């Protein structure tokens, strides 16, 4: 009887030790895997950025948001002219695509989470054409509002654009249309902030 208790305790100790080793190996293996955030950042860095769209030194990336919306055009003098963007933005890491900001005429970006906002203007010469899409751009902030996400933005890159190109052909005066587009907006602030 004493022998069988000792054997059971020894066997139990071996099983416990083996389980601990397997668990430690699994944790070690899992920690070697990149996090979702690291993969998202790696994807964004993997996309080549045209030299004219690079943000000047002294600025750091603070957010990368996926935009889905329309580029709105109106018929003026028989031709389609750009009016404004209208898009909803979500964190590129969020698989559920929950809105965190709105993008509209100005251009302006407003956080739906904290109310902060940034207005910007395209940097002259900082545009890169995309086949079948609106161009990629570098924009410089002209005004910030609030203490949240957009409260200290210095530069914005519009990258990975798809769609949004003005219709071709004639149009009737007063006609208006929204052309679907997607893009990635990358926001920067001064490094010292």
N, C-alpha and C positions, 0 to 999 in steps of 0.2 A: 504494500500500500504506500509506504514511504517512497519507494522507488518510482511508482506511477505519478505521485504528486510532484516529485522532483523533475521527472521527465516532462510533465505538463507545464511546469513553470519555465523550464528551459526552452521548450518549444514555443511557449508564449513570448518569451524574451526574444527569441530569434525572429518570430513573426513581427513583433513590434519594431525591432531594429531594422528589419528589411523594409517595413512600411516607411520608417523614418528616412532611410536612404533613398527610396523611390520618390518620396515627397520632396526631399531636398533636391534631387536631380530634376524633378519636374519644375520646381521653382526656379532653379538655376537656368534650365532650358528656356522657360518662359521669359525670364529677365533678359535673355539674349535677343529676344524678338523685339523689333522696333514697335513703339507705341503707335496708336492711330495718329496722334499728333505729329510724331516724328515722320510717319509715312506721308502725311498731308504736306508737311513742310518740304520733304524730299521731292514730292511730285511738283510742287510749285517752283522749287529751285531747279528741277530738271528741265523745265520749260525755258528754252533759250530766250533771253530778253535782248532786243535790238539795242545796240550801243546808245542810240539817241533817246532811249526810254529809261536808261539807268538813273537811279536816284543819286544825287550828289552825296559824297562822303559827309559824315556828321549827322546822318539820319538812320533810324532803326525801324524795322518792320514791327507794326503793332497789331495788324489784323489782315486777314485774307478772306474776302467775302465773295460768294458766288452770286451773280445777279441773273435774274430771269425777268424779262419784261418786253417792252416794245420801244422802238424808235419811231416817234410820231412825225409824219410829214403832211404838209398841206399844199394844195395846188395854188401856185402863185404865177400869174402870167403864163399859164399853160405848162408849167414845169413843177415837179415835186421839190419842195424845199423843206429842210429840216426845221422842226418846231421845238421838240423837247423829247427827252427820254422819260420813261416811266417804268421803274423796275423795283422788285422786291429783292432784298439781299439776305442771304443766310450764311452762317459760318461754313466754310468749306469742309470742316470736320463733322458737321452735323448731318447724319444720314437721313434725318426726318425733315430737313430743309425748313426749320422753323424761322420765320422772318425776324431779323434783328435790326433792319434798317430799310429806309425807302430812299430811292434816288429819283430826282425830278429836275425840272427846269432850273437853270442857274449856271452851271449844274450845282446841285446841292445834295448832300447825303444827310439824312436825319435818323438818329438812332431811335428805334421804337422801344428800346429797353430803358434808356436813361435820358432821352430828350436832347442830347448833345447833337451838334450839327457842324458841318463844314461846307463852305462854298469854295469853288476852285475855278481856275481858268487853265486852258491848255497852254503848255509851254511852247513858244514858237519853235517850229522845226522839230518838235519831239513827237513825231507821228510815224507809224510803221504800217504800211498797207497790208491787208489780209484778203486773199481771194474769196469773193462771195460774202464778205463781212465788213462791218464798219472797222475802221483802222484801230490799231492799238495806240494808246496815248500815254503821255506823261503829263500830269496836271499839277499845278502848284496851288496850295491853299491861299485864298484871298481873305478869308474870315472864318473864325471858329466861334462856337458858342457852347457854353456848358463845361462841366467838369468830367464828363463821361468819355466814352470811346472816341468821339470825334473832337473833343475839346482842345487837343493840341496837335492836330494833324498838320504836317508840313507839305507832304507830297502824296499823290495818288497815282498808281499805275492802273490803266485799263488794259488787261491782257486776255489772251485766249478768246478773242471775240468770235462769235458765230452769228450770222444773219444780221438783220437790222439795216440792210442796204436799201436806199430809196428805190421805189418802183421806177421802171423805165416806161417810156411811151407818153402819149398825151394824157392830159387830165382836164377835168372841168373845174372852172373857178369855184372856190369854196369847198371843194372835196378835201377830205382828210382821211388818212389811213395810218394804222399802227403796224409796223413790221416787226415780228418777233425777233428777239436777239437774246443771247446769253454772253456773259463775260465774267472775268475774275477781276475784282478790284482789290488792289493791295495798298494798304494805308501805312504811312510812315509818320514818325514824329522826330524832332531833334533828339540826338543821342543823350544830351544832358538833362532830359526831362525825367 
